[in-house]
Amino acid sequence: MRLLTIPNQSVAKGWDEFDDGGRMKLSPCCVLMVDLIEDLVRLALPTCDIKDHHLDRYSERVESHDALSRRVCQTKVV
């Protein structure tokens, strides 16, 4: 599977961390969440244009033993 994963980031006692307007109160937890989102953006943006690089796997490119044997042991030059 090819995806970016992040560690479990939970807000302890989340009902105390938000104001009446639904915004997160400024706290160390809020600072950590902003840092996490910034790191995700920094990691995700550069990978958007080079998805072919990230989807290219050696195990999918490697030649099978049978195909290699057929190519190497052929009687005629192609």
C-alpha positions as CSV (number, residue, x, y, z in Angstrom):
1,M,0.0,0.0,0.0
2,R,1.3,3.4,-0.9
3,L,0.2,6.2,1.4
4,L,1.6,8.7,3.8
5,T,0.9,7.9,7.4
6,I,1.0,10.0,10.5
7,P,1.1,8.9,14.1
8,N,-2.0,8.9,16.3
9,Q,-2.6,12.6,17.1
10,S,-5.4,12.9,19.6
11,V,-6.6,15.8,21.6
12,A,-6.9,14.8,25.3
13,K,-10.2,16.1,26.8
14,G,-11.1,17.7,23.5
15,W,-14.3,19.2,24.8
16,D,-12.0,21.5,26.9
17,E,-9.8,22.5,24.0
18,F,-12.4,24.3,21.9
19,D,-14.2,27.6,22.4
20,D,-17.9,28.3,21.8
21,G,-17.2,29.3,18.2
22,G,-15.6,25.9,17.5
23,R,-12.1,27.1,17.2
24,M,-9.2,25.4,19.1
25,K,-8.0,27.5,22.0
26,L,-4.4,28.6,21.9
27,S,-2.6,25.9,24.0
28,P,0.4,23.6,23.7
29,C,-1.9,21.0,22.1
30,C,-3.0,23.6,19.4
31,V,0.7,24.4,18.7
32,L,1.5,20.7,18.2
33,M,-1.5,20.3,15.9
34,V,-0.4,23.3,13.8
35,D,3.1,21.8,13.6
36,L,1.7,18.5,12.4
37,I,-0.4,20.1,9.7
38,E,2.5,22.2,8.5
39,D,4.7,19.1,8.3
40,L,2.0,17.3,6.3
41,V,1.8,20.2,3.9
42,R,5.6,20.3,3.5
43,L,5.7,16.6,2.8
44,A,2.6,16.5,0.5
45,L,3.2,19.5,-1.7
46,P,6.5,18.4,-3.2
47,T,5.2,14.9,-3.9
48,C,2.2,16.1,-5.9
49,D,4.2,16.6,-9.2
50,I,6.3,13.5,-8.9
51,K,3.7,10.8,-8.3
52,D,5.2,8.6,-11.0
53,H,8.4,8.5,-8.9
54,H,6.5,7.4,-5.8
55,L,4.4,4.9,-7.6
56,D,7.4,3.2,-9.3
57,R,8.4,0.1,-7.4
58,Y,11.4,-2.2,-8.0
59,S,9.3,-5.3,-7.3
60,E,6.9,-4.3,-10.2
61,R,9.8,-3.6,-12.6
62,V,12.0,-6.6,-12.0
63,E,12.0,-9.2,-14.7
64,S,10.8,-12.6,-13.8
65,H,13.2,-15.5,-13.8
66,D,11.4,-17.2,-16.8
67,A,11.4,-14.0,-18.8
68,L,15.1,-13.3,-18.1
69,S,16.0,-16.9,-19.1
70,R,14.0,-16.6,-22.4
71,R,15.7,-13.3,-23.2
72,V,19.3,-14.4,-22.3
73,C,19.0,-17.9,-23.8
74,Q,17.5,-17.0,-27.1
75,T,18.9,-18.5,-30.3
76,K,18.5,-15.5,-32.6
77,V,19.8,-12.0,-32.1
78,V,16.9,-9.6,-32.0
